[in-house]
Amino acid sequence: MGLGKLIGIHSPFYRICNMIYRLTILNFLWFFFSLPLITIGASTTALFHVIDKIIDDKSIYLFRDFWKSFKNNFVQSLLISAIIFIFIFILLMNILNINLLGSIAKVFIIVQFIALIELLILVIYVFPILSRYSLKTIEVLKMAFFMANRHLLTTILSLFIPIIIFFLVYLSQFFLFFSISLYSLMSMYIIKKVFNKYELKQLDSQINY
């Protein structure tokens, strides 16, 4: 086998290196644009937007496409992030102060934990949905809630991805350079299978490209 086939632009080696390069750049962009913290929703949406294009093997410009999505979805992602943060904060405060409720504490804490779990699995879908579709905020939240509960296998698989990423980082700190973008890649890859089912029926016209 010639050297060109081993390291040429069509070789597996080149594709792997190119993917690592893209993921590393996207990881840096995500961290940089998330530094104010309140922008983490917009940067996460932008990350999923570019990753979605990579999975579809579309022509992309990493910074330009990232910035375009960040700018276009900034206000909506900020609103959604604020809603999620407020509800998580309220639920955590309720759980931490559960003893103040006396005899009904056991029942109440179960409800609070269920609500917290629902909110956490909703987050798995919110930003991929926002990155791909032009929908109103309430529609994004409703769709995320529906998909999270309707497609439990995908939801469970998505929950295992951070564990896989943590294990890879534990094995080698090299993975730190693209840990977040690798999570986005793995998560979007399996979530897209859910999206495709609905796009064939009614969402083709709403793809945010």
C-alpha positions in Angstrom: 0.0 0.0 0.0 1.4 3.4 -1.0 2.1 6.2 1.4 -0.6 8.3 -0.3 -3.3 5.8 0.6 -2.1 5.8 4.2 -2.0 9.5 4.8 -3.9 11.0 1.8 -7.0 13.2 2.1 -9.2 10.2 1.6 -7.4 7.9 4.0 -8.9 7.0 7.5 -5.8 8.5 9.1 -6.4 11.9 7.5 -10.1 11.8 8.4 -9.4 11.0 12.0 -6.8 13.7 12.3 -9.2 16.2 10.6 -12.0 15.3 13.0 -9.7 15.7 16.0 -8.6 19.1 14.6 -12.2 20.2 14.1 -13.3 19.0 17.5 -10.4 20.8 19.2 -11.2 24.1 17.5 -14.9 23.8 18.4 -13.9 22.9 22.0 -11.9 26.1 22.2 -14.7 28.2 20.7 -17.2 26.7 23.1 -15.0 27.5 26.2 -14.2 31.0 24.9 -17.8 32.0 24.1 -19.0 30.4 27.4 -16.7 32.5 29.6 -19.4 35.0 30.7 -21.4 31.9 31.8 -24.7 33.5 30.9 -23.8 32.7 27.3 -23.2 29.0 27.8 -26.6 28.2 26.3 -25.8 30.1 23.1 -22.4 28.6 22.8 -23.8 25.1 23.4 -26.4 25.7 20.7 -23.7 26.9 18.3 -21.6 23.9 19.0 -24.4 21.5 18.3 -25.2 23.4 15.1 -21.7 23.0 13.7 -21.5 19.4 14.9 -24.8 18.7 13.1 -23.3 19.9 9.9 -20.1 17.8 10.4 -22.3 14.7 10.9 -24.2 15.5 7.7 -20.8 15.9 5.9 -21.7 19.4 4.8 -19.2 22.1 3.8 -18.5 24.2 6.9 -16.4 27.1 8.2 -15.9 26.4 11.9 -15.7 29.9 13.2 -18.2 31.5 10.8 -20.8 28.8 11.3 -20.3 28.8 15.0 -20.6 32.6 15.3 -23.7 32.7 13.0 -25.6 30.2 15.2 -24.3 31.9 18.4 -25.6 35.3 17.2 -28.9 34.1 15.7 -29.9 32.0 18.8 -28.4 34.2 21.5 -31.6 35.7 22.9 -33.7 32.5 22.8 -30.9 30.3 24.2 -30.4 32.9 27.0 -34.1 32.7 27.8 -34.1 28.9 27.8 -31.0 28.7 29.9 -32.4 31.1 32.4 -35.7 29.1 32.7 -33.8 25.9 33.2 -31.4 27.4 35.7 -34.2 29.0 37.8 -36.2 25.7 37.9 -33.1 23.7 38.8 -32.3 26.2 41.6 -35.8 26.1 43.0 -35.9 22.2 42.9 -32.5 22.0 44.6 -33.5 24.5 47.3 -36.7 22.5 47.9 -34.7 19.3 48.3 -32.2 20.9 50.6 -34.9 22.3 52.8 -37.2 19.3 52.7 -37.2 18.8 56.5 -39.1 22.0 57.0 -42.2 20.3 55.5 -42.6 17.8 58.3 -44.7 14.7 57.7 -45.3 15.3 54.0 -41.6 15.6 53.3 -41.2 12.0 52.0 -43.9 12.5 49.3 -42.7 16.0 48.4 -39.1 15.0 48.0 -40.1 12.2 45.6 -42.0 14.7 43.5 -39.0 17.1 43.5 -36.5 14.4 42.4 -38.8 13.3 39.6 -39.1 16.9 38.5 -35.4 17.4 38.7 -34.7 14.2 36.6 -37.2 15.3 34.0 -35.5 18.7 33.8 -32.1 17.2 33.4 -33.1 14.8 30.6 -34.9 17.7 28.9 -31.6 19.5 28.7 -30.2 16.7 26.6 -32.5 17.6 23.8 -33.1 21.4 24.2 -29.9 22.7 22.6 -29.7 20.2 19.8 -33.4 21.1 18.9 -32.6 24.8 19.2 -29.5 24.4 17.0 -31.5 22.7 14.2 -35.0 24.1 14.2 -36.7 27.5 14.1 -39.3 27.2 16.8 -40.8 29.3 19.6 -39.3 28.9 23.1 -42.3 27.0 24.4 -42.3 24.7 21.4 -38.6 23.9 22.0 -39.3 23.0 25.6 -42.4 20.9 24.7 -40.5 19.1 22.0 -37.6 18.4 24.2 -39.9 17.1 27.0 -41.7 14.9 24.6 -38.6 13.4 23.0 -36.9 12.9 26.3 -39.7 10.7 27.5 -40.9 9.2 24.3 -37.4 8.0 23.2 -36.1 6.6 26.5 -33.4 4.4 25.0 -31.9 7.5 23.2 -32.2 9.4 26.5 -30.5 6.7 28.5 -27.7 6.3 25.9 -27.1 10.1 26.0 -26.8 10.0 29.8 -24.0 7.4 29.5 -22.0 9.6 27.1 -20.5 11.9 29.9 -19.4 8.7 31.7 -17.6 7.6 28.5 -16.0 11.0 28.1 -14.9 11.0 31.7 -13.3 7.5 31.3 -11.4 8.6 28.2 -10.1 11.7 30.0 -9.1 9.5 32.9 -7.1 7.3 30.5 -5.5 10.2 28.7 -5.7 14.0 29.3 -5.3 14.4 25.6 -9.1 14.0 25.4 -9.5 17.2 27.5 -8.7 19.2 24.4 -12.0 18.1 22.7 -14.0 16.6 25.5 -17.1 18.9 25.2 -17.2 18.8 21.4 -16.7 15.0 21.5 -19.8 14.8 23.8 -21.7 17.0 21.4 -20.7 14.7 18.4 -21.7 11.5 20.2 -24.9 12.9 21.5 -26.0 14.6 18.3 -25.2 11.4 16.3 -27.8 9.4 18.3 -30.3 12.2 18.7 -30.4 12.9 15.0 -31.9 9.5 14.5 -34.9 10.7 16.6 -35.0 14.0 14.6 -35.1 12.1 11.3 -38.2 10.3 12.3 -40.1 13.5 12.7 -38.5 15.5 9.9 -39.9 13.0 7.4 -43.4 13.8 8.6 -43.5 17.5 9.4 -40.3 19.3 10.2 -38.5 19.5 6.9 -39.4 23.1 6.4 -38.1 24.1 9.8 -34.5 23.0 9.5 -32.4 26.0 10.6 -29.8 26.0 7.8 
